[in-house]
Amino acid sequence: MKQPEDKFTLDVFEKRPRGRPRKPHAKSGAQRQREYRARLKNGELSSHRNGNS
């Protein structure tokens, strides 16, 4: 049992969620895809990833 004022000792029974924590302003897959297509349309990206046009 830890004291209520103790902010540094980990509680033995408190479990953290699995995996990497989410960012507060994470984009959805649809938002990322929309921005990617807009960049392709504007010519900011080439359609080939290896640099060959």
N, C-alpha and C positions, 0 to 999 in steps of 0.2 A: 504494500500500500504506500502510495506516495502522498506527500503533503500537497494541499491545494495550491500553495504558493510556489511549489517546485515546478519550474517551466523547462528544465533541462534533462531530467531523468526520464527515460522512456518507460512507458507503462508496459508491463510484461504481457498483459492480455489484450492490448490495443493492437489491432492488425491494420497494416497499411494496405491500400488496394494494390493489385498486381499491375505491373507494367509502368510505362513512363507517364508522368502526370500530363494532363492536357494543358495546352496554352490557353490563356484567358480569351484570346481573340482568334482562335483557330478557324480556318476557312473550311467550308464543306467541299466535298469533291465536285459538286456542281459549280461552285464559285471558282475553284481552281481551273476547271475545264473551260468555263466561260472566258476567263482572263487569258488562258492559253490560246484559245481560238481567236480572240481579239488581237493578240500579238502576232499570230500567223497571218491574219488578214491584213494587218498594217505593215507586214514585211519586216517586223522587228526580229523575227526568228526565221531561220531557213527550215524547210521541211525535213532536212537530213541532219542527223545528230553528229555525224562525223566530219562535217564541214564541207563535204563535196556537194556542190550545187547541181 
